[in-house]
Amino acid sequence: MDKNDIKKLLQNGERLTLEAKLAKTDVPKSVWMSYSAFANTMGGTILLGVSEDLKEKDLAKRFRIEGVDDAERIRKDFWNTINSNKVSDNILSDSDVEVIDVDGKHVVCIHVPMADWHVKPVYLNENVYKNTFKRNHEGDFHCTEQQVRAMIRDSYEGGNDGALMEHYDMNDVDPDTLRRYRTLFQFRNEGHVWNDVDDKTFLKNLGGYIVDRETGKEGLTMAGLMMFGKGLSIQERFANFRMDYIDFCHLIGEERYSDRLTYDGRWENNLYQFFSRVIPKVTFDLPRPFRMEGIQRVDDTPLHKAVREAFTNSVIHADMMLEAGVLRIEKHEDRLVFRNPGLLMLPLKEIYEGGVSKARNPKMQNMLRMIGYGENLGSGFPMILSAWKQAGWAEPVLENRLEVDEVSLVLPIKRIEGSAPKSAPKIGSKSALKIGPKSGSKNRKSGPKKLSPQERLDMIITLVRNEPLITRENICEILGVGLTTLRKDLRILKEQYGVHYEGSSKTGEWVIDN
């Protein structure tokens, strides 16, 4: 960093990642609050030797380079203090503290990186609950006890969702939800040894049930309860957590929304039910160009995979123990929005670049991966960026919403001016087919196998019997076929077995007469 970098930093004033202090002769005590705040938030830069005139409205004139009287002494005092018990961890290297000459005046520049998840919280004076700080806008603020506890939870190597939920056992599992999951698991993992075990053993293998060898206590893990639990059991244990899907598209008159999935008593309020019901809704009308691989039609696209990845990420990174936490999915005419409680555990730069991954809920991550959702090795977000770029749409925006302890991912559904898609046509064009999603192709090792006509019919019978509320789009996704093929199969099944759908598209269900 040189003097021009310093001047450029000061042009826009103090903000989330910049703090300026006068510090003529000593290291100000407030430096340590900023150090803790930057380390616990997104990192930032502290400049010593810069005064601020709060009455000056022009940001370009508000800051004045004063310099420090003895830069080397201040630098030495800083290092002596940071290596004492003043702070819980020194996360800086020698290169992070610089002395910069700005027009003959010395400015001490301190670069504070975002602390690793296993180091947080970074706190002062050996008091984690009273002296932990976070950055918001241009100020340093005391963390609440809830925020501190969240960072402590996140520092655990094994994640948040593997903990034993005492007094919650197989009686708290919704049998229908687990049956639906196991049906899809069996289809995607044919011949797997877990397919032949009982439900309790299956959940143990999956990380949804645990036996504590030291105490002898056993029961559901957080992952097992949240993914497969009865709604009432989940609400008893996690009364603070909610799931909400809202469709704001195609509103008529005074309508606030066109579709919503929330806690209305019409579905079992667990994560798997929410996930499996919402996935078809957010992917249904994405553009789907016609493409053939040999004699097999391929309907899956990078956009569909990206949206599924975004939803998966929202689940596996959600902090379900925060107060008033909401896993919220919004569908708008021009964008999809995924929000989950809990802040990012990795720096934004690392997430955008990929290659590094840290799930807050690794057990849930594995549960979803076993049925075909979620990328490996931190490749998920770069894949989302690539799909959007390929479609010629505006770049997705991932951000920490610090004021509400929430992560937001916005996926714009619109073109960049002057851009042209490389693979996906515009929504509503003649080449865009509005049919349900499909997981993979015959060249995708993790995707479903190509079924014979009779195998498809048998599988449809199994699905609608076990999942009477399953959508046509979801059936297409599982079978790897388009709606046209599904309609033909359903006509056969209606004649042979009386398979038909009763009720509206939102509240109806499948019925088998024979």
C-alpha positions in Angstrom: 0.0 0.0 0.0 1.3 3.5 -0.8 0.1 7.1 -0.2 -2.3 7.0 -3.2 -4.0 3.9 -1.8 -4.4 5.8 1.5 -5.9 8.8 -0.1 -8.2 6.7 -2.2 -9.5 4.8 0.8 -10.3 8.1 2.6 -12.3 9.5 -0.3 -15.4 7.6 0.6 -15.2 8.0 4.3 -15.3 5.4 7.2 -17.4 2.4 6.3 -17.7 -1.3 7.0 -14.1 -2.1 6.2 -12.3 1.2 7.1 -11.6 3.0 10.5 -9.5 6.1 10.8 -8.0 7.4 14.1 -5.8 10.4 15.1 -3.2 8.6 17.3 -0.5 11.2 17.5 1.6 9.6 20.3 -0.1 6.4 21.4 -2.2 3.5 20.2 -5.8 4.5 21.0 -7.7 2.1 23.2 -10.5 2.1 20.6 -8.1 0.4 18.2 -8.7 -2.9 19.9 -12.5 -2.7 19.6 -12.0 -2.1 15.8 -9.6 -5.0 15.7 -12.1 -7.4 17.3 -15.0 -6.0 15.1 -13.1 -6.4 11.8 -11.8 -9.9 12.7 -15.4 -11.0 13.6 -17.0 -9.5 10.6 -15.4 -9.1 7.1 -12.0 -7.8 7.9 -10.9 -4.2 7.3 -8.2 -1.5 7.6 -7.3 0.7 10.5 -5.4 4.0 9.7 -3.5 5.7 12.6 -2.6 9.3 12.0 -5.8 10.5 10.4 -8.2 13.1 11.9 -11.8 13.4 11.1 -14.0 16.6 11.0 -17.6 15.2 11.6 -19.1 18.6 10.7 -17.6 18.5 7.2 -20.3 17.2 4.8 -17.9 16.7 1.9 -16.3 13.3 2.3 -13.3 14.3 0.2 -12.6 17.0 2.8 -13.6 15.3 6.0 -10.3 13.5 6.6 -7.0 15.1 7.2 -3.6 13.3 7.2 -2.0 14.4 10.5 0.6 11.6 10.8 1.9 10.1 14.0 4.9 11.5 16.0 6.8 8.2 16.4 5.6 5.6 14.0 8.1 2.9 15.0 7.2 3.2 18.7 3.5 3.0 18.0 4.1 0.0 15.8 6.1 -1.7 18.6 3.5 -0.9 21.2 0.8 -2.3 19.0 2.7 -5.6 18.6 3.4 -5.9 22.3 -0.2 -5.4 23.1 -1.7 -7.8 20.5 0.6 -10.5 21.7 -0.5 -10.1 25.3 -3.8 -11.2 27.0 -5.4 -8.0 25.7 -6.9 -9.9 22.8 -7.9 -13.6 22.5 -6.0 -14.2 19.3 -3.4 -12.5 17.2 -4.4 -13.2 13.6 -2.0 -10.7 12.0 1.4 -11.3 10.3 4.3 -8.8 10.1 3.2 -7.6 6.7 -0.3 -6.6 8.0 1.1 -3.6 9.9 2.8 -1.0 7.6 4.1 2.5 8.1 3.2 4.6 5.0 4.8 8.0 4.1 2.0 10.3 2.9 3.5 13.7 1.8 6.1 13.6 4.5 3.8 12.4 7.3 3.7 8.8 8.7 0.5 6.8 8.7 0.3 3.5 10.5 -1.8 1.1 8.4 -3.2 -2.0 10.1 -4.8 -4.7 7.8 -7.1 -6.9 9.8 -8.3 -10.1 7.9 -11.6 -11.8 8.7 -10.8 -14.4 11.3 -11.1 -18.1 10.5 -14.3 -19.7 11.7 -12.5 -21.9 14.2 -10.8 -18.8 15.8 -14.0 -16.7 16.3 -15.0 -15.0 18.4 -12.0 -12.7 18.7 -12.6 -10.8 22.0 -10.8 -8.5 24.5 -9.7 -8.6 28.1 -10.4 -12.3 28.5 -14.2 -11.7 28.6 -15.9 -13.2 25.6 -19.5 -12.2 26.4 -18.8 -8.6 27.3 -15.9 -7.7 25.0 -16.7 -9.2 21.6 -17.4 -6.7 18.9 -18.8 -6.7 15.3 -18.7 -4.1 12.6 -21.8 -2.5 11.1 -21.7 0.4 8.7 -18.9 2.7 10.1 -19.1 1.7 13.7 -17.9 -1.0 16.2 -20.7 -2.5 18.3 -20.8 -5.0 21.2 -22.0 -8.4 20.1 -25.1 -9.7 21.8 -24.9 -12.9 23.8 -26.8 -14.6 20.9 -24.2 -13.5 18.4 -21.3 -14.7 20.6 -23.0 -18.1 21.1 -23.5 -18.3 17.3 -19.7 -17.8 16.7 -18.8 -20.3 19.4 -21.1 -22.9 17.8 -19.6 -22.2 14.4 -16.1 -22.8 15.7 -16.9 -26.5 16.4 -15.2 -28.7 13.8 -18.1 -31.1 13.5 -20.7 -28.4 12.7 -23.9 -27.6 14.4 -26.3 -30.3 13.3 -24.8 -33.4 14.8 -25.6 -32.7 18.4 -27.9 -35.1 20.3 -31.4 -33.8 20.8 -32.2 -35.3 24.3 -35.7 -36.7 24.7 -36.3 -36.7 20.9 -36.4 -40.2 19.4 -38.0 -42.2 16.6 -41.4 -41.3 17.9 -40.7 -37.8 16.8 -39.9 -38.8 13.2 -42.6 -38.3 10.6 -42.9 -41.8 9.0 -44.3 -40.4 5.7 -41.4 -37.9 5.3 -38.7 -40.6 6.0 -40.4 -43.0 3.6 -40.4 -40.4 0.8 -36.7 -39.7 1.4 -35.8 -43.4 1.4 -37.8 -43.9 -1.8 -35.6 -41.3 -3.6 -32.5 -42.6 -1.8 -33.1 -46.1 -3.0 -33.7 -44.9 -6.6 -30.5 -42.9 -6.7 -28.4 -45.4 -4.8 -29.6 -48.8 -6.2 -27.9 -51.7 -4.4 -26.8 -49.6 -1.5 -26.5 -51.6 1.7 -28.5 -49.0 3.6 -31.6 -49.8 1.6 -32.2 -53.0 3.5 -31.8 -51.7 7.1 -34.6 -50.5 9.4 -35.4 -46.8 9.8 -33.5 -46.3 13.0 -30.3 -47.9 11.6 -30.8 -45.9 8.4 -30.9 -42.6 10.3 -27.8 -43.7 12.3 -25.9 -44.3 9.1 -27.1 -41.0 7.7 -26.2 -38.9 10.8 -29.8 -38.4 11.9 -29.6 -40.5 15.0 -26.8 -40.9 17.5 -25.9 -43.0 20.6 -23.6 -41.2 23.1 -21.0 -43.9 24.1 -20.1 -42.0 27.3 -23.5 -41.4 28.8 -25.5 -44.1 27.0 -28.1 -41.5 25.9 -29.5 -41.8 22.4 -31.9 -40.0 20.1 -32.2 -37.8 17.1 -29.5 -35.3 16.1 -30.5 -31.8 15.1 -30.2 -32.9 11.4 -32.5 -35.9 12.0 -35.1 -33.9 13.7 -35.1 -30.9 11.4 -35.0 -33.0 8.2 -37.5 -35.7 9.1 -39.2 -34.7 12.3 -42.9 -34.2 13.0 -43.8 -30.5 12.7 -45.0 -30.3 16.3 -41.8 -31.9 17.7 -39.6 -29.4 15.7 -41.6 -26.5 16.9 -41.3 -27.6 20.5 -37.5 -27.7 20.2 -36.9 -24.9 17.6 -39.8 -22.5 18.2 -37.6 -19.7 16.9 -37.1 -21.2 13.4 -39.4 -20.9 10.4 -39.5 -21.8 6.7 -41.3 -19.7 4.2 -41.7 -19.7 0.4 -43.5 -16.8 -1.3 -44.2 -16.3 -5.0 -44.7 -12.7 -6.0 -45.1 -13.4 -9.7 -48.2 -12.7 -11.8 -50.1 -10.8 -9.1 -53.7 -9.8 -9.9 -55.4 -6.8 -8.3 -54.7 -6.5 -4.6 -53.0 -9.9 -4.3 -49.9 -9.9 -2.0 -48.6 -13.1 -3.5 -49.7 -15.8 -6.0 -48.4 -18.8 -4.0 -47.1 -19.4 -0.6 -45.8 -22.4 1.5 -45.7 -21.6 5.2 -46.9 -23.0 8.5 -50.6 -23.5 7.6 -51.2 -27.1 8.8 -51.4 -28.5 5.2 -47.9 -30.1 5.3 -45.5 -31.6 7.8 -43.2 -28.7 8.8 -39.8 -30.3 8.4 -36.9 -29.3 6.1 -37.1 -32.2 3.7 -40.8 -31.6 3.0 -40.1 -27.9 2.5 -37.1 -28.6 0.2 -38.9 -31.2 -1.9 -42.0 -29.0 -2.3 -40.3 -25.8 -3.1 -37.6 -27.1 -5.5 -40.1 -27.7 -8.4 -41.7 -24.2 -7.7 -38.5 -22.3 -8.1 -37.2 -24.2 -11.2 -40.5 -24.8 -13.0 -40.4 -21.9 -15.5 -36.7 -21.5 -16.0 -35.9 -21.6 -19.7 -35.3 -25.2 -20.9 -33.9 -25.5 -24.5 -34.5 -28.7 -26.5 -31.5 -30.9 -26.6 -30.9 -34.6 -27.4 -28.1 -37.0 -26.4 -28.5 -39.9 -28.8 -32.1 -40.9 -28.5 -32.6 -39.5 -25.0 -33.9 -36.0 -24.4 -31.9 -33.9 -21.9 -33.9 -31.3 -20.0 -31.6 -30.4 -17.2 -29.6 -27.1 -17.6 -26.9 -25.3 -15.8 -29.5 -22.8 -14.6 -31.6 -25.5 -13.0 -28.5 -27.0 -11.3 -27.5 -23.6 -10.1 -30.9 -22.9 -8.5 -30.9 -26.3 -6.8 -27.4 -25.5 -5.5 -28.5 -22.1 -4.2 -31.4 -23.7 -2.3 -29.2 -26.5 -1.0 -26.6 -23.9 0.3 -29.4 -22.0 2.1 -30.3 -25.2 4.0 -26.8 -26.4 4.8 -25.6 -22.9 6.0 -28.7 -22.0 8.0 -28.2 -21.3 11.7 -31.4 -22.8 13.1 -30.6 -21.8 16.7 -30.8 -18.0 16.2 -33.7 -16.1 17.6 -36.4 -15.5 15.0 -34.5 -17.3 12.2 -36.3 -17.7 8.9 -35.3 -19.8 5.9 -37.0 -17.7 3.3 -37.3 -18.3 -0.5 -38.8 -15.6 -2.7 -39.7 -15.8 -6.3 -40.1 -12.5 -8.2 -40.6 -11.6 -11.9 -37.0 -10.5 -12.2 -35.2 -12.5 -9.5 -35.0 -15.4 -7.1 -34.0 -14.6 -3.5 -32.6 -17.2 -1.0 -32.2 -16.0 2.6 -31.0 -18.1 5.6 -30.3 -17.1 9.2 -26.6 -17.0 10.1 -23.8 -15.1 8.6 -21.1 -16.3 6.2 -18.4 -18.5 7.8 -15.9 -17.8 5.0 -14.7 -14.5 3.4 -16.7 -13.5 0.3 -13.5 -13.6 -1.8 -12.9 -17.3 -1.0 -16.6 -18.2 -1.7 -16.5 -16.5 -5.1 -13.2 -18.1 -6.0 -14.3 -21.6 -4.7 -12.2 -24.5 -3.6 -13.0 -24.0 0.1 -16.1 -25.2 1.8 -17.4 -25.1 5.4 -21.0 -26.2 6.0 -22.7 -25.1 9.2 -24.9 -28.3 8.9 -22.6 -31.0 7.4 -25.0 -33.9 8.3 -27.8 -32.2 6.4 -25.4 -31.6 3.6 -24.7 -35.3 3.4 -28.4 -36.1 3.5 -29.1 -33.9 0.5 -25.9 -35.0 -1.4 -27.0 -38.7 -1.1 -30.1 -37.9 -3.1 -28.3 -35.7 -5.7 -28.2 -32.2 -4.3 -25.1 -30.2 -3.6 -21.6 -29.8 -5.1 -18.3 -30.9 -3.6 -15.1 -29.1 -2.6 -16.5 -25.6 -2.5 -17.4 -25.6 -6.2 -21.1 -24.8 -5.7 -21.0 -21.0 -5.8 -18.6 -20.7 -8.8 -21.0 -23.1 -10.6 -23.9 -20.7 -9.9 -21.8 -17.8 -11.2 -20.9 -19.7 -14.3 -24.5 -20.7 -15.1 -25.7 -17.1 -14.8 -22.9 -15.8 -17.0 -23.6 -18.5 -19.5 -27.3 -17.5 -19.7 -26.3 -13.8 -20.2 -28.0 -12.7 -17.0 -26.8 -10.2 -14.4 -24.3 -11.6 -11.8 -25.8 -13.1 -8.7 -25.2 -11.1 -5.5 -24.2 -12.8 -2.2 -24.0 -10.7 0.9 -24.0 -10.7 4.7 -27.0 -8.8 6.1 -25.3 -7.9 9.3 -28.1 -6.0 10.9 -30.3 -9.1 10.9 -27.7 -11.8 11.1 -28.8 -13.2 7.7 -27.2 -14.2 4.4 -29.0 -13.2 1.2 -28.4 -14.6 -2.3 -30.1 -12.8 -5.2 -30.2 -14.5 -8.6 -31.3 -11.9 -11.2 -33.5 -13.2 -13.9 -32.7 -10.6 -16.5 -30.2 -9.9 -19.2 -27.2 -7.7 -19.0 -27.7 -5.0 -21.6 -26.1 -6.1 -24.9 -25.4 -9.6 -23.8 -26.5 -12.8 -25.5 -27.1 -16.2 -23.9 -24.8 -19.1 -24.8 -27.2 -21.8 -24.0 -30.4 -20.6 -22.3 -33.1 -18.7 -24.2 -35.2 -15.9 -22.7 -38.1 -16.9 -20.5 -41.2 -17.0 -22.6 -39.5 -17.6 -25.9 -40.7 -20.4 -28.2 -37.7 -22.5 -27.4 -38.2 -22.3 -23.7 -40.3 -25.2 -22.5 -42.1 -24.9 -19.2 -41.8 -28.4 -17.8 -40.5 -29.9 -14.6 -36.8 -30.3 -13.8 -34.8 -33.4 -14.4 -31.7 -34.5 -12.5 -29.0 -35.3 -14.9 -28.4 -37.2 -18.1 -27.1 -40.6 -19.1 -23.6 -39.2 -18.9 -24.0 -37.9 -15.4 -22.7 -40.6 -13.0 -24.7 -39.3 -10.0 -28.0 -39.0 -11.9 -30.7 -41.5 -12.3 -30.4 -44.5 -14.6 -32.4 -44.7 -17.7 -35.5 -46.8 -17.0 -37.4 -49.1 -19.2 -41.2 -48.3 -19.8 -42.3 -50.9 -17.2 -39.7 -49.7 -14.7 -41.0 -46.2 -15.0 -44.6 -47.3 -14.4 -43.6 -49.3 -11.4 -41.6 -46.4 -10.0 -44.6 -43.9 -10.6 -46.8 -46.3 -8.6 -44.3 -46.4 -5.8 -43.9 -42.6 -5.7 -47.6 -41.7 -5.7 -48.4 -44.4 -3.1 -45.6 -43.1 -0.8 -45.9 -39.5 -1.7 -49.6 -38.6 -2.5 -48.7 -34.9 -2.5 -45.8 -35.2 -5.0 -46.0 -32.9 -8.0 -45.7 -33.9 -11.6 -42.5 -31.8 -11.9 -41.0 -33.7 -9.0 -41.9 -37.1 -10.6 -40.2 -35.9 -13.8 -37.1 -34.9 -11.8 -36.8 -38.3 -10.1 -37.5 -40.3 -13.3 -35.4 -38.2 -15.6 -38.2 -37.7 -18.2 -40.2 -34.8 -19.6 -43.9 -34.0 -19.0 -44.9 -35.5 -22.3 -43.5 -38.9 -21.4 -45.1 -38.7 -17.9 -48.5 -37.9 -19.3 -48.4 -41.0 -21.5 -47.4 -43.1 -18.5 -50.2 -41.7 -16.4 -52.8 -42.5 -19.0 -51.7 -46.1 -18.9 -51.7 -46.2 -15.1 -55.1 -44.6 -15.0 -56.6 -47.4 -17.2 -54.8 -50.2 -15.4 -54.8 -49.1 -11.7 -57.0 -46.0 -11.5 -54.1 -43.7 -10.8 -55.4 -40.1 -10.9 -55.0 -36.7 -9.2 -57.9 -35.2 -7.1 -58.2 -31.6 -6.0 -56.4 -28.4 -7.0 -52.8 -28.1 -8.0 -52.0 -26.6 -4.5 -54.0 -28.8 -2.2 -54.8 -32.0 -4.1 -53.2 -35.4 -4.0 -52.7 -38.6 -6.0 -55.2 -41.5 -5.5 -55.0 -45.2 -6.6 -58.4 -46.8 -7.0 -57.2 -50.4 -7.6 
